[in-house]
Amino acid sequence: MEAIYPYTHIIHLILAIMFLGYVFTDLAVISALKNKFGKDTEQEINQSLGKRSFKIFPISLLFLVLTGGMMMSRYINPTAGFFETDLQKILVFKMALVLVIVLGVLSNLYVKYTEAKKSNFMQNHFHKLVIVLGLFIVVSAKLMFIV
């Protein structure tokens, strides 16, 4: 694992930038554009972006979780312990935040493929939550090695 750790870390960082960059772009740019057009155009934009984002978003999150898990095993394991150091405690907090995002994405995938009704919160506020949690995840990642 030690030999591939640097490569895993680079892949993880690139995926995190793409993932949070997409969410930020959706919130800051695309949302602003949607309000400038009529309902028909807005619906077209949503459908077009939805198709693409449902291909990219879950796959990038899956690889983020996989690479994060690979890196996590370096710091949390039966030998190193689980809650022994501040780094491990922050890492577990970070994992809890990631779990919220993963559950939200899984919920959205379930709604999409079962054609169930999407909740108002998920429709209007999930990306805002992801940005806030993403910010806390990034700050936590830096704090792990400072504390």
GIDA-V857844 format. One record per residue. N is the residue number from 1. RES is the residue in one letter. PSI is psi in degrees with one decimal (NA if undefined). OMEGA is omega in radians with two decimals (none if undefined). D_LAST is the distance of its C-alpha to the last C-alpha in whole Angstrom. Layout:
n:N res:RES psi:PSI omega:OMEGA d_last:D_LAST
n:N res:RES psi:PSI omega:OMEGA d_last:D_LAST
//
This chain:
n:1 res:M psi:-36.5 omega:-3.11 d_last:24
n:2 res:E psi:-34.2 omega:-3.09 d_last:23
n:3 res:A psi:-34.9 omega:-3.10 d_last:25
n:4 res:I psi:-4.9 omega:-3.11 d_last:25
n:5 res:Y psi:-47.7 omega:-3.12 d_last:21
n:6 res:P psi:-36.9 omega:3.14 d_last:21
n:7 res:Y psi:-40.8 omega:3.08 d_last:24
n:8 res:T psi:-41.2 omega:-3.13 d_last:23
n:9 res:H psi:-43.8 omega:3.13 d_last:20
n:10 res:I psi:-46.0 omega:3.12 d_last:22
n:11 res:I psi:-42.8 omega:-3.14 d_last:25
n:12 res:H psi:-45.0 omega:3.14 d_last:22
n:13 res:L psi:-42.4 omega:3.12 d_last:21
n:14 res:I psi:-44.4 omega:3.12 d_last:25
n:15 res:L psi:-39.3 omega:3.12 d_last:25
n:16 res:A psi:-41.1 omega:3.10 d_last:22
n:17 res:I psi:-44.8 omega:3.13 d_last:24
n:18 res:M psi:-45.6 omega:-3.09 d_last:27
n:19 res:F psi:-54.9 omega:-3.13 d_last:27
n:20 res:L psi:-31.0 omega:3.08 d_last:25
n:21 res:G psi:-41.2 omega:3.09 d_last:27
n:22 res:Y psi:-45.9 omega:-3.12 d_last:30
n:23 res:V psi:-43.7 omega:3.12 d_last:29
n:24 res:F psi:-43.9 omega:3.12 d_last:28
n:25 res:T psi:-41.2 omega:3.11 d_last:32
n:26 res:D psi:-43.7 omega:-3.12 d_last:33
n:27 res:L psi:-44.5 omega:-2.99 d_last:32
n:28 res:A psi:-37.9 omega:-3.01 d_last:33
n:29 res:V psi:-56.5 omega:-3.02 d_last:36
n:30 res:I psi:-41.1 omega:3.12 d_last:38
n:31 res:S psi:-38.8 omega:3.12 d_last:38
n:32 res:A psi:-37.6 omega:3.14 d_last:39
n:33 res:L psi:-37.5 omega:-3.11 d_last:42
n:34 res:K psi:-36.4 omega:-3.11 d_last:43
n:35 res:N psi:-12.8 omega:-3.11 d_last:44
n:36 res:K psi:-13.5 omega:-3.06 d_last:46
n:37 res:F psi:171.7 omega:3.11 d_last:48
n:38 res:G psi:174.0 omega:-3.10 d_last:51
n:39 res:K psi:-40.4 omega:-3.13 d_last:50
n:40 res:D psi:-45.8 omega:3.13 d_last:52
n:41 res:T psi:-39.8 omega:3.11 d_last:49
n:42 res:E psi:-42.1 omega:3.13 d_last:46
n:43 res:Q psi:-39.2 omega:3.09 d_last:47
n:44 res:E psi:-43.4 omega:3.11 d_last:48
n:45 res:I psi:-46.8 omega:-3.14 d_last:44
n:46 res:N psi:-43.3 omega:-3.13 d_last:43
n:47 res:Q psi:-43.1 omega:-3.13 d_last:45
n:48 res:S psi:-46.9 omega:3.12 d_last:44
n:49 res:L psi:-37.1 omega:-3.13 d_last:40
n:50 res:G psi:-42.9 omega:3.13 d_last:40
n:51 res:K psi:-45.9 omega:-3.10 d_last:42
n:52 res:R psi:-43.4 omega:-3.08 d_last:39
n:53 res:S psi:-30.6 omega:3.11 d_last:36
n:54 res:F psi:-13.2 omega:3.02 d_last:37
n:55 res:K psi:-40.4 omega:-3.02 d_last:37
n:56 res:I psi:-47.9 omega:-3.00 d_last:34
n:57 res:F psi:-56.3 omega:-3.10 d_last:32
n:58 res:P psi:-36.4 omega:-3.12 d_last:32
n:59 res:I psi:-43.3 omega:3.12 d_last:32
n:60 res:S psi:-37.9 omega:3.10 d_last:29
n:61 res:L psi:-40.5 omega:3.11 d_last:27
n:62 res:L psi:-47.4 omega:-3.13 d_last:28
n:63 res:F psi:-30.2 omega:3.03 d_last:27
n:64 res:L psi:-44.7 omega:3.14 d_last:24
n:65 res:V psi:-42.0 omega:-3.14 d_last:24
n:66 res:L psi:-48.1 omega:3.14 d_last:25
n:67 res:T psi:-37.4 omega:3.07 d_last:23
n:68 res:G psi:-40.6 omega:3.10 d_last:20
n:69 res:G psi:-38.9 omega:3.09 d_last:21
n:70 res:M psi:-43.8 omega:-3.13 d_last:22
n:71 res:M psi:-37.0 omega:-3.13 d_last:18
n:72 res:M psi:-36.1 omega:-3.09 d_last:17
n:73 res:S psi:-16.1 omega:3.08 d_last:19
n:74 res:R psi:-31.1 omega:-3.02 d_last:17
n:75 res:Y psi:-25.9 omega:3.12 d_last:14
n:76 res:I psi:112.3 omega:3.13 d_last:16
n:77 res:N psi:170.9 omega:-3.10 d_last:20
n:78 res:P psi:-29.9 omega:3.14 d_last:22
n:79 res:T psi:-46.7 omega:-3.09 d_last:21
n:80 res:A psi:-23.4 omega:-3.10 d_last:17
n:81 res:G psi:-177.3 omega:-3.07 d_last:17
n:82 res:F psi:-39.5 omega:3.13 d_last:16
n:83 res:F psi:30.6 omega:-3.04 d_last:14
n:84 res:E psi:-38.4 omega:-3.04 d_last:13
n:85 res:T psi:165.8 omega:3.06 d_last:9
n:86 res:D psi:-37.6 omega:3.10 d_last:7
n:87 res:L psi:-46.0 omega:-3.12 d_last:7
n:88 res:Q psi:-38.9 omega:3.13 d_last:11
n:89 res:K psi:-43.2 omega:3.11 d_last:11
n:90 res:I psi:-38.8 omega:3.13 d_last:9
n:91 res:L psi:-39.9 omega:3.10 d_last:12
n:92 res:V psi:-40.0 omega:3.06 d_last:14
n:93 res:F psi:-44.8 omega:3.12 d_last:14
n:94 res:K psi:-40.6 omega:3.12 d_last:14
n:95 res:M psi:-36.2 omega:3.11 d_last:17
n:96 res:A psi:-40.5 omega:3.10 d_last:19
n:97 res:L psi:-41.3 omega:3.10 d_last:19
n:98 res:V psi:-39.6 omega:3.14 d_last:21
n:99 res:L psi:-37.9 omega:3.11 d_last:23
n:100 res:V psi:-44.0 omega:3.13 d_last:24
n:101 res:I psi:-45.2 omega:-3.13 d_last:25
n:102 res:V psi:-44.7 omega:3.13 d_last:27
n:103 res:L psi:-37.5 omega:3.09 d_last:29
n:104 res:G psi:-42.6 omega:3.11 d_last:30
n:105 res:V psi:-42.0 omega:3.09 d_last:31
n:106 res:L psi:-39.0 omega:3.09 d_last:33
n:107 res:S psi:-45.1 omega:3.11 d_last:34
n:108 res:N psi:-39.3 omega:3.09 d_last:36
n:109 res:L psi:-41.3 omega:3.10 d_last:37
n:110 res:Y psi:-46.9 omega:-3.14 d_last:39
n:111 res:V psi:-42.2 omega:-3.10 d_last:40
n:112 res:K psi:-46.5 omega:-3.04 d_last:41
n:113 res:Y psi:-18.3 omega:3.07 d_last:43
n:114 res:T psi:-5.0 omega:-3.11 d_last:45
n:115 res:E psi:32.3 omega:3.06 d_last:46
n:116 res:A psi:169.0 omega:-3.14 d_last:44
n:117 res:K psi:129.7 omega:3.12 d_last:44
n:118 res:K psi:136.9 omega:-3.14 d_last:40
n:119 res:S psi:155.1 omega:3.13 d_last:39
n:120 res:N psi:-40.7 omega:3.13 d_last:39
n:121 res:F psi:-48.5 omega:-3.11 d_last:35
n:122 res:M psi:-35.5 omega:-3.13 d_last:35
n:123 res:Q psi:-42.2 omega:-2.97 d_last:37
n:124 res:N psi:-18.6 omega:-2.98 d_last:36
n:125 res:H psi:-4.7 omega:-3.04 d_last:32
n:126 res:F psi:-43.4 omega:-3.13 d_last:31
n:127 res:H psi:-32.4 omega:3.06 d_last:29
n:128 res:K psi:-42.9 omega:3.10 d_last:28
n:129 res:L psi:-42.7 omega:-3.13 d_last:26
n:130 res:V psi:-40.9 omega:3.12 d_last:25
n:131 res:I psi:-45.0 omega:-3.14 d_last:24
n:132 res:V psi:-47.5 omega:3.11 d_last:22
n:133 res:L psi:-39.5 omega:3.10 d_last:20
n:134 res:G psi:-40.0 omega:3.09 d_last:20
n:135 res:L psi:-46.1 omega:3.11 d_last:18
n:136 res:F psi:-35.5 omega:3.12 d_last:15
n:137 res:I psi:-44.8 omega:3.14 d_last:15
n:138 res:V psi:-45.0 omega:3.12 d_last:15
n:139 res:V psi:-41.1 omega:3.11 d_last:12
n:140 res:S psi:-39.7 omega:3.14 d_last:10
n:141 res:A psi:-38.2 omega:3.12 d_last:11
n:142 res:K psi:-38.6 omega:-3.13 d_last:9
n:143 res:L psi:-31.4 omega:-3.10 d_last:6
n:144 res:M psi:-35.2 omega:-3.05 d_last:6
n:145 res:F psi:-2.3 omega:3.09 d_last:6
n:146 res:I psi:-41.1 omega:-3.06 d_last:4
n:147 res:V psi:NA omega:none d_last:0
//
